[in-house]
Amino acid sequence: MCYNFPMHIAELISLILLSLLGGMYWGPWLALTRSLKKVSPEFLLQVTHLLSKNMAVVMTPLTPLALASIVPVLVLSYSEHRTTFFLSLIALILFAFTLLVTMLIEVPIVRQIESWSSDKLPVDWEQKRNRWQAFHYLRVVPAIIGLGLMIYGALLT
């Protein structure tokens, strides 16, 4: 059996980073987002402040590193592993989509929520919470699919 050591190392690094990134989407969705409509506004504010503070420190460097980690896989798979190349390219597009959803929709909503106080909630706070929840789902699904494609591509090499 012939091993392509640089390719396997690139895939391993990418899979680890993408798993961590996907976990950053999946964990809050599983633990919190599915129950947001059942919590008090005070709890929502407290959790949003905590999660935002804790996750920003990790997500800020992790997201670009994880996306960039797909590039070596694309370069190394282009000529000899075309299926892996295309699966990785689709994964990159899916994870780039999650980044766009995060930066254009999720983060602005979180910033708004962070500016609220429990005694002075905006009239439409529930709609903003629901919008955040709906768009969070649009991060989880592409991340899971993208990670699955990367894993499948790695199994082919």
Secondary structure, DSSP 8 states (H G I E B T S, - for coil): ----HHHHHHHHHHHHHHHHHHHHHHHHHHHTGGGGGGS-HHHHHHHHHHHHHHHHHHHHHHHHHHHHTHHHHHHHHTTT-HHHHHHHHHHHHHHHHHHHHIIIIIHHHHHHHHH-BTTB--TTHHHHHHHHHHHHHHHHHHHHHHHHHHHHHHHH-
